[in-house]
Amino acid sequence: MISFPPPSRLKKSTTTVKPNLHQIRSDFPILSQKVYGKDIVYFDNAATTQKPKQVIEAILNFYSNTNSNIHRGVHYLSEKSTEAYENARKTVQAYIGAKHLHEIVFTAGTTAGINAVAFSFGERFVKADDEILITHMEHHANIVPWQMLAERKGAKLKVAPINQNGELILDELEKLFTPKTKILAISQVSNSLGTVNPIKEIIQIAHDKGIPVLVDGAQAIQHGKVDVQDLNADFYVFSGHKIYGPTGIGVLYGKEKWLEQMPPYQGGGDMIKHVTFEKTTYNELPFKFEAGTINYVGAVGLDAAIEYVESIGLEFIESYEKELLTYATEKLLRIDGLRIFGTAKNKIAVTSFLLEGIHQFDVGMVLDKMGIAVRTGTHCTEPIMTFFGIDGTVRPSYAFYNTFEEIDQLAEALVKIKVMFG
Ligand code: PLP
């Protein structure tokens, strides 16, 4: 079961109307494109999602009618821009259930958010001999910033293990917490295996030991309801481009109590109250963490993307993508010599696989020529590949605009590839 359990304080909607898939697909102009003369099948959604015209139009409209730098001017356009930007913050706050508006910091994306916390939290709370805990299934973005922090401070990076299904071994994770552990940084969903971690339970375990948790939500936010208060996450980061929004914008949610205590990690315009050559005083939250001209147009696009996702309905997205996953898994496993990596009980719609005897790049390149876009390689998770003793996988990842027919096409293409490669 894919469980993004409905947050206890949210009522389940009883009025969901099943959206029309044809209508949904027509919202995404890129999906009507042909590549090499064939209708494109876009199965690289874990890398980035395509954008509905509602998002594209919001950006076009903003540049055409509203654009001006935010927070700086008293003139009409500047005020309109600022209003649109701050409305986007409200939309994000509501979408992830943050208690305070000032707990929403706009960043360039997940990577930027994790780096911000690793630097700023690290400056304030991590010292020599302390420990930082991550897991074996992290994206490089949730490994390297912590490694850099550990090197800077003389701290130690510890890694919680996974099993052959690509699931975290919770008992082992628990054993790794010590009085020296300063933070646990963990993905809610693995990008290469699809594993959904029992993140609420893990946060509870960490909190019982007084340890704060950063959740990398890059692969979770687009697949189901996330409520940061229900999860009790200390930090939650995600990227706009993975949730049908533009690139270059992302969100760092942090509990007020942490953000208040953390120093800014970048200096510049907008993050200050007063500057003299002797001393600078910093702005309040969230602006303390938003130095320089933020990608405010990106934030407007993200606002439109969240509105779009909500119009489709998270319940529909979750249940339809689950059907796609079940169908794709069954179809792919019927192909002789195909092995799926990532067989967790609780998964999102990702089916990383290898075809015996055929290199993943060859599979990806031939699929491309057949009009099917998949990701190949390590998916920025080299340690996972090392764990399985492989150098990469082919990774189709599915979104709510994909169809069962497209999965049939993928399966048929793979059978042809097997024949081609003998
Ligand atoms: N974390 C996970 C789990 C991801 O899947 C990704 C991107 O694929 C990232 C972090 C990095 O996201 P971005 O490149 O948008 O900063």
Residues whose N, C-alpha, C, O or C-beta is under 5 A from the ligand:
A	BS01	PLP	A46 A47 G109 T110 T111 A112 H139 A141 S187 V189 N191 D216 A218 Q219 S239
